[in-house]
Amino acid sequence: MQEHKASNLAEDAEDPFAIDIAEGLSDADIAYTLQALDAEDFIGLKTIIEELSPNETAELLAKIGGDERRALLERYGAQLDPVVFLEMDPELRRACLNEMPPERVAIIVSDLESDDALDLILPLDEDIQREIIKKLARKDRIAIEEGLNFPEDSAGRLMQREFVSIPQFWTVGKTIDYLRAASEELPDDFFDLFVVDSAHHVVGEIPLGRIVRARRSEKIDDLALEEIHTIPATMDQEDVATLFRREDLTSAPVVDEDGRLIGVITIDDVVDVITEEAHEDFLRLGGVEQGDMYRAALSTSGYRFRWLFVNLLTAILASVVISFFEATIEKIVALAVLMPIVASMGGNAGTQALTVAVRALATREISGINALRVVWKETMVGAINGAAFALITGVVAGLWFSDPMLGGVIGVAMIVNLICAGTFGTIIPILLDKAGVDPAVASSVFLTTVTDVVGFFAFLGLAAIFMA
Amino acid sequence: MQEHKASNLAEDAEDPFAIDIAEGLSDADIAYTLQALDAEDFIGLKTIIEELSPNETAELLAKIGGDERRALLERYGAQLDPVVFLEMDPELRRACLNEMPPERVAIIVSDLESDDALDLILPLDEDIQREIIKKLARKDRIAIEEGLNFPEDSAGRLMQREFVSIPQFWTVGKTIDYLRAASEELPDDFFDLFVVDSAHHVVGEIPLGRIVRARRSEKIDDLALEEIHTIPATMDQEDVATLFRREDLTSAPVVDEDGRLIGVITIDDVVDVITEEAHEDFLRLGGVEQGDMYRAALSTSGYRFRWLFVNLLTAILASVVISFFEATIEKIVALAVLMPIVASMGGNAGTQALTVAVRALATREISGINALRVVWKETMVGAINGAAFALITGVVAGLWFSDPMLGGVIGVAMIVNLICAGTFGTIIPILLDKAGVDPAVASSVFLTTVTDVVGFFAFLGLAAIFMA
């Protein structure tokens, strides 16, 4: 039925191609593709692309320029494996599919399983979505439209509608006979059977490993897992991921509001959710949005502008604080030289506390019961490192400007600012999370405001009192 | 054989307990546990803990204070499910296990599968590790010692030694008969069979879904997957994760240097790697290390000190740049008021570019072929937003200090700094990655140096030329 293509990495560890399999698409492959495209060598092009896995083809389309991508899709789009589009960053997928004729996209969509088809269609513009749905076969259209009825990022959208369910009164023998007879209609891959009662409620789940080792006479009811976790179709996908991780699940049944089995979520769907959420959190902390990498420069600038604008307001606020002390600075210019040190150390120490807190909130390692303990710990860390850096900066500043009082002032300001950084670095994300605002997005602006204002105020204020 | 405990979330969606299952351990549960512990109510304590899943127990131990944790482990440690310790943050696990007697830890280790046992023992201090290994049964000891021979973070450490392999000349019927007969010795859960030749080389892989639907007369050789990906035991776990993601694998055979099958890696092991790597990258970008959350304040301060110290050097460098212009600042104090704006906007814009680049390098979306295109795009984004913010800040500064020249100077400095921020925000991580340094850790220090130095130099330098 199939050929074996065992890529035995261990045996040819010295062969550079062996590394290729882990590393994926090489730059040489890409360069060669571009050459073939440029020379209009379509047979060469076909040969290369047929050798790539869908993921590698997606990587190829991501790494070449926009014009080359359009040319490649125009020439070769019809022959691409539909999975290629699933493997792309959503923003890139959007760019590719929006440019292809809806008939072509409809063919791609029909080739996919229901959850994947939905994933593919979702990032597209709504009118293009409607175009494509219109062109689908009735069965596919209904599946997609039902999927679109579930809330965004819900279990209903994540689930696959293809699953295998059997009645609870069957035996292992009858089950295997059924699977053999129904082989054609079963999903390509499945790892669990769901046991249902006459009302199609899930009463059990059986990993296939239990079926293949059981005697034919054994009852299905006796083999089912002790505990199953049914997931309502409306559950948020982040909660689904948390449940999978907490309970070490490999698959779980999804039920409608009447408790009837309507789909299954498997761990590979959850891997995508976990990766995506972590990816998003990472980007948000840096003030960018998902898909940024695949937007054109002008569009990227627009998205990033808002974040920078908010930061500008913060920076202006800090300037206003400095302007209160213009007279003092005019007398002692050394203050202008040293003041960024206090603000920047506060910002960095605060970011450390904030990063830990934002991550711990995302993984639910912080809740009401230990929130105060975490804030207190960070305040202590701020005090300890504040004292250490007060000493270092105090000595450096005192020697540099031959002014022990200046050293004292910067030292005290450093302690004050690092304590505030620790306290606010944890309190801000915790309060934002409580208020229902994503702490990964908004925390750092508030924190910078605190560490800048406190830093400049403490340093320049103390100088105004003790030195001017 | 087992009871069914179907937690039917859909049916009782209004019941607050329904949410509990997705949300996990509630703060009320924790408070109740602490009360029982305080009142020495051991029966109450036992009742609560027996109702928690291992993951929830781990969460409980993470969220209570150190003293309470010690008390709980002392009273109740012997009865805890070994899986509880697997679910913990490694730093917390270390703290828990280091305090328990080695005999107790040895019992926990013997209860686990080989890959989990290794995970558990690895974060412990080496002398405690040796203590524990000494106390293990011979078979477990050998498995652990063999695992320790593989490099850290390698496939050999990640893999499970329990798997099911069958000869290639068997039929489906013979395979099922074998699985039924050998049921006792098989791993608890398995989803694939590995087909091996007489030298124990892997020649194929069969998902169980293919076995249960096939007729007894079918040949194993005909059912095996077209393509299998064998993983050398020495492959780095990040490469393993990339391979799983790229090829959408659910499991893969691990082979020794002679190509013989020695273990299997399943997708749930890979989920842990993916989560851990994303977690680590996130924390590193903020200048903290994994486990930070579970270290005491003093130890945390020590870890974070290094990062802050490097940042202090950067800040001092920026101060040196400012000190070149002391005379100019003395004449025009407005410069001291406005200069943090230019540096801070450069820092934020650079961080945006850097965040995207660091993430794209981690997911291999940037390589030689598109690196220059990415740098060029970011430079353009810097120029566009630089122009926008030059206008805004120029007008604000000009009006604030009634000095159009000051507005012009800050505007030009803003453009220069934001262009540098875009260019260096991408070039720095790309070069660090090329040099083999983790860009998530080191990039931001270098970037801040650039944006501070360029920002202060451009603003104060232009002012010195055109205004003083």
Boltz contact constraints between the chains, C-beta under 6 A:
constraints:
  - contact:
      token1: [A, 1]
      token2: [B, 222]
      max_distance: 6.0
  - contact:
      token1: [A, 2]
      token2: [B, 226]
      max_distance: 6.0
  - contact:
      token1: [A, 4]
      token2: [B, 203]
      max_distance: 6.0
  - contact:
      token1: [A, 4]
      token2: [B, 204]
      max_distance: 6.0
  - contact:
      token1: [A, 5]
      token2: [B, 227]
      max_distance: 6.0
  - contact:
      token1: [A, 6]
      token2: [B, 203]
      max_distance: 6.0
  - contact:
      token1: [A, 6]
      token2: [B, 228]
      max_distance: 6.0
  - contact:
      token1: [A, 8]
      token2: [B, 230]
      max_distance: 6.0
  - contact:
      token1: [A, 8]
      token2: [B, 259]
      max_distance: 6.0
  - contact:
      token1: [A, 9]
      token2: [B, 230]
      max_distance: 6.0
  - contact:
      token1: [A, 9]
      token2: [B, 232]
      max_distance: 6.0
  - contact:
      token1: [A, 10]
      token2: [B, 232]
      max_distance: 6.0
  - contact:
      token1: [A, 10]
      token2: [B, 255]
      max_distance: 6.0
  - contact:
      token1: [A, 10]
      token2: [B, 257]
      max_distance: 6.0
  - contact:
      token1: [A, 10]
      token2: [B, 259]
      max_distance: 6.0
  - contact:
      token1: [A, 11]
      token2: [B, 259]
      max_distance: 6.0
  - contact:
      token1: [A, 22]
      token2: [B, 239]
      max_distance: 6.0
  - contact:
      token1: [A, 22]
      token2: [B, 243]
      max_distance: 6.0
  - contact:
      token1: [A, 24]
      token2: [B, 246]
      max_distance: 6.0
  - contact:
      token1: [A, 27]
      token2: [B, 367]
      max_distance: 6.0
  - contact:
      token1: [A, 27]
      token2: [B, 368]
      max_distance: 6.0
  - contact:
      token1: [A, 27]
      token2: [B, 369]
      max_distance: 6.0
  - contact:
      token1: [A, 30]
      token2: [B, 369]
      max_distance: 6.0
  - contact:
      token1: [A, 55]
      token2: [B, 246]
      max_distance: 6.0
  - contact:
      token1: [A, 63]
      token2: [B, 369]
      max_distance: 6.0
  - contact:
      token1: [A, 63]
      token2: [B, 370]
      max_distance: 6.0
  - contact:
      token1: [A, 179]
      token2: [B, 212]
      max_distance: 6.0
  - contact:
      token1: [A, 179]
      token2: [B, 213]
      max_distance: 6.0
  - contact:
      token1: [A, 180]
      token2: [B, 213]
      max_distance: 6.0
  - contact:
      token1: [A, 180]
      token2: [B, 215]
      max_distance: 6.0
  - contact:
      token1: [A, 183]
      token2: [B, 213]
      max_distance: 6.0
  - contact:
      token1: [A, 189]
      token2: [B, 207]
      max_distance: 6.0
  - contact:
      token1: [A, 189]
      token2: [B, 209]
      max_distance: 6.0
  - contact:
      token1: [A, 190]
      token2: [B, 209]
      max_distance: 6.0
  - contact:
      token1: [A, 191]
      token2: [B, 191]
      max_distance: 6.0
  - contact:
      token1: [A, 203]
      token2: [B, 4]
      max_distance: 6.0
  - contact:
      token1: [A, 203]
      token2: [B, 6]
      max_distance: 6.0
  - contact:
      token1: [A, 204]
      token2: [B, 4]
      max_distance: 6.0
  - contact:
      token1: [A, 207]
      token2: [B, 189]
      max_distance: 6.0
  - contact:
      token1: [A, 208]
      token2: [B, 208]
      max_distance: 6.0
  - contact:
      token1: [A, 208]
      token2: [B, 212]
      max_distance: 6.0
  - contact:
      token1: [A, 209]
      token2: [B, 189]
      max_distance: 6.0
  - contact:
      token1: [A, 209]
      token2: [B, 190]
      max_distance: 6.0
  - contact:
      token1: [A, 211]
      token2: [B, 212]
      max_distance: 6.0
  - contact:
      token1: [A, 212]
      token2: [B, 176]
      max_distance: 6.0
  - contact:
      token1: [A, 212]
      token2: [B, 179]
      max_distance: 6.0
  - contact:
      token1: [A, 212]
      token2: [B, 208]
      max_distance: 6.0
  - contact:
      token1: [A, 212]
      token2: [B, 211]
      max_distance: 6.0
  - contact:
      token1: [A, 213]
      token2: [B, 179]
      max_distance: 6.0
  - contact:
      token1: [A, 213]
      token2: [B, 180]
      max_distance: 6.0
  - contact:
      token1: [A, 213]
      token2: [B, 183]
      max_distance: 6.0
  - contact:
      token1: [A, 213]
      token2: [B, 186]
      max_distance: 6.0
  - contact:
      token1: [A, 222]
      token2: [B, 1]
      max_distance: 6.0
  - contact:
      token1: [A, 226]
      token2: [B, 2]
      max_distance: 6.0
  - contact:
      token1: [A, 227]
      token2: [B, 5]
      max_distance: 6.0
  - contact:
      token1: [A, 228]
      token2: [B, 6]
      max_distance: 6.0
  - contact:
      token1: [A, 230]
      token2: [B, 8]
      max_distance: 6.0
  - contact:
      token1: [A, 230]
      token2: [B, 9]
      max_distance: 6.0
  - contact:
      token1: [A, 232]
      token2: [B, 9]
      max_distance: 6.0
  - contact:
      token1: [A, 232]
      token2: [B, 10]
      max_distance: 6.0
  - contact:
      token1: [A, 239]
      token2: [B, 22]
      max_distance: 6.0
  - contact:
      token1: [A, 243]
      token2: [B, 22]
      max_distance: 6.0
  - contact:
      token1: [A, 246]
      token2: [B, 24]
      max_distance: 6.0
  - contact:
      token1: [A, 246]
      token2: [B, 55]
      max_distance: 6.0
  - contact:
      token1: [A, 255]
      token2: [B, 10]
      max_distance: 6.0
  - contact:
      token1: [A, 257]
      token2: [B, 10]
      max_distance: 6.0
  - contact:
      token1: [A, 259]
      token2: [B, 8]
      max_distance: 6.0
  - contact:
      token1: [A, 259]
      token2: [B, 10]
      max_distance: 6.0
  - contact:
      token1: [A, 259]
      token2: [B, 11]
      max_distance: 6.0
  - contact:
      token1: [A, 267]
      token2: [B, 267]
      max_distance: 6.0
  - contact:
      token1: [A, 271]
      token2: [B, 271]
      max_distance: 6.0
  - contact:
      token1: [A, 274]
      token2: [B, 275]
      max_distance: 6.0
  - contact:
      token1: [A, 275]
      token2: [B, 274]
      max_distance: 6.0
  - contact:
      token1: [A, 278]
      token2: [B, 278]
      max_distance: 6.0
  - contact:
      token1: [A, 282]
      token2: [B, 282]
      max_distance: 6.0
  - contact:
      token1: [A, 282]
      token2: [B, 359]
      max_distance: 6.0
  - contact:
      token1: [A, 283]
      token2: [B, 355]
      max_distance: 6.0
  - contact:
      token1: [A, 286]
      token2: [B, 351]
      max_distance: 6.0
  - contact:
      token1: [A, 286]
      token2: [B, 352]
      max_distance: 6.0
  - contact:
      token1: [A, 286]
      token2: [B, 355]
      max_distance: 6.0
  - contact:
      token1: [A, 287]
      token2: [B, 352]
      max_distance: 6.0
  - contact:
      token1: [A, 288]
      token2: [B, 352]
      max_distance: 6.0
  - contact:
      token1: [A, 288]
      token2: [B, 355]
      max_distance: 6.0
  - contact:
      token1: [A, 288]
      token2: [B, 356]
      max_distance: 6.0
  - contact:
      token1: [A, 292]
      token2: [B, 356]
      max_distance: 6.0
  - contact:
      token1: [A, 293]
      token2: [B, 356]
      max_distance: 6.0
  - contact:
      token1: [A, 293]
      token2: [B, 360]
      max_distance: 6.0
  - contact:
      token1: [A, 297]
      token2: [B, 377]
      max_distance: 6.0
  - contact:
      token1: [A, 297]
      token2: [B, 380]
      max_distance: 6.0
  - contact:
      token1: [A, 297]
      token2: [B, 381]
      max_distance: 6.0
  - contact:
      token1: [A, 300]
      token2: [B, 381]
      max_distance: 6.0
  - contact:
      token1: [A, 301]
      token2: [B, 381]
      max_distance: 6.0
  - contact:
      token1: [A, 301]
      token2: [B, 384]
      max_distance: 6.0
  - contact:
      token1: [A, 301]
      token2: [B, 385]
      max_distance: 6.0
  - contact:
      token1: [A, 304]
      token2: [B, 352]
      max_distance: 6.0
  - contact:
      token1: [A, 305]
      token2: [B, 385]
      max_distance: 6.0
  - contact:
      token1: [A, 308]
      token2: [B, 348]
      max_distance: 6.0
  - contact:
      token1: [A, 308]
      token2: [B, 349]
      max_distance: 6.0
  - contact:
      token1: [A, 311]
      token2: [B, 348]
      max_distance: 6.0
  - contact:
      token1: [A, 315]
      token2: [B, 341]
      max_distance: 6.0
  - contact:
      token1: [A, 315]
      token2: [B, 344]
      max_distance: 6.0
  - contact:
      token1: [A, 318]
      token2: [B, 340]
      max_distance: 6.0
  - contact:
      token1: [A, 319]
      token2: [B, 337]
      max_distance: 6.0
  - contact:
      token1: [A, 319]
      token2: [B, 338]
      max_distance: 6.0
  - contact:
      token1: [A, 319]
      token2: [B, 341]
      max_distance: 6.0
  - contact:
      token1: [A, 322]
      token2: [B, 337]
      max_distance: 6.0
  - contact:
      token1: [A, 323]
      token2: [B, 337]
      max_distance: 6.0
  - contact:
      token1: [A, 326]
      token2: [B, 333]
      max_distance: 6.0
  - contact:
      token1: [A, 329]
      token2: [B, 333]
      max_distance: 6.0
  - contact:
      token1: [A, 329]
      token2: [B, 336]
      max_distance: 6.0
  - contact:
      token1: [A, 330]
      token2: [B, 333]
      max_distance: 6.0
  - contact:
      token1: [A, 333]
      token2: [B, 326]
      max_distance: 6.0
  - contact:
      token1: [A, 333]
      token2: [B, 329]
      max_distance: 6.0
  - contact:
      token1: [A, 333]
      token2: [B, 330]
      max_distance: 6.0
  - contact:
      token1: [A, 336]
      token2: [B, 329]
      max_distance: 6.0
  - contact:
      token1: [A, 336]
      token2: [B, 336]
      max_distance: 6.0
  - contact:
      token1: [A, 337]
      token2: [B, 319]
      max_distance: 6.0
  - contact:
      token1: [A, 337]
      token2: [B, 322]
      max_distance: 6.0
  - contact:
      token1: [A, 337]
      token2: [B, 323]
      max_distance: 6.0
  - contact:
      token1: [A, 338]
      token2: [B, 319]
      max_distance: 6.0
  - contact:
      token1: [A, 340]
      token2: [B, 318]
      max_distance: 6.0
  - contact:
      token1: [A, 341]
      token2: [B, 315]
      max_distance: 6.0
  - contact:
      token1: [A, 341]
      token2: [B, 319]
      max_distance: 6.0
  - contact:
      token1: [A, 344]
      token2: [B, 315]
      max_distance: 6.0
  - contact:
      token1: [A, 348]
      token2: [B, 308]
      max_distance: 6.0
  - contact:
      token1: [A, 348]
      token2: [B, 311]
      max_distance: 6.0
  - contact:
      token1: [A, 349]
      token2: [B, 308]
      max_distance: 6.0
  - contact:
      token1: [A, 351]
      token2: [B, 286]
      max_distance: 6.0
  - contact:
      token1: [A, 352]
      token2: [B, 286]
      max_distance: 6.0
  - contact:
      token1: [A, 352]
      token2: [B, 287]
      max_distance: 6.0
  - contact:
      token1: [A, 352]
      token2: [B, 288]
      max_distance: 6.0
  - contact:
      token1: [A, 352]
      token2: [B, 304]
      max_distance: 6.0
  - contact:
      token1: [A, 355]
      token2: [B, 283]
      max_distance: 6.0
  - contact:
      token1: [A, 355]
      token2: [B, 286]
      max_distance: 6.0
  - contact:
      token1: [A, 355]
      token2: [B, 288]
      max_distance: 6.0
  - contact:
      token1: [A, 356]
      token2: [B, 288]
      max_distance: 6.0
  - contact:
      token1: [A, 356]
      token2: [B, 292]
      max_distance: 6.0
  - contact:
      token1: [A, 356]
      token2: [B, 293]
      max_distance: 6.0
  - contact:
      token1: [A, 359]
      token2: [B, 282]
      max_distance: 6.0
  - contact:
      token1: [A, 360]
      token2: [B, 293]
      max_distance: 6.0
  - contact:
      token1: [A, 367]
      token2: [B, 27]
      max_distance: 6.0
  - contact:
      token1: [A, 368]
      token2: [B, 27]
      max_distance: 6.0
  - contact:
      token1: [A, 369]
      token2: [B, 27]
      max_distance: 6.0
  - contact:
      token1: [A, 369]
      token2: [B, 30]
      max_distance: 6.0
  - contact:
      token1: [A, 369]
      token2: [B, 63]
      max_distance: 6.0
  - contact:
      token1: [A, 370]
      token2: [B, 63]
      max_distance: 6.0
  - contact:
      token1: [A, 377]
      token2: [B, 297]
      max_distance: 6.0
  - contact:
      token1: [A, 380]
      token2: [B, 297]
      max_distance: 6.0
  - contact:
      token1: [A, 381]
      token2: [B, 297]
      max_distance: 6.0
  - contact:
      token1: [A, 381]
      token2: [B, 300]
      max_distance: 6.0
  - contact:
      token1: [A, 381]
      token2: [B, 301]
      max_distance: 6.0
  - contact:
      token1: [A, 384]
      token2: [B, 301]
      max_distance: 6.0
  - contact:
      token1: [A, 385]
      token2: [B, 301]
      max_distance: 6.0
  - contact:
      token1: [A, 385]
      token2: [B, 305]
      max_distance: 6.0
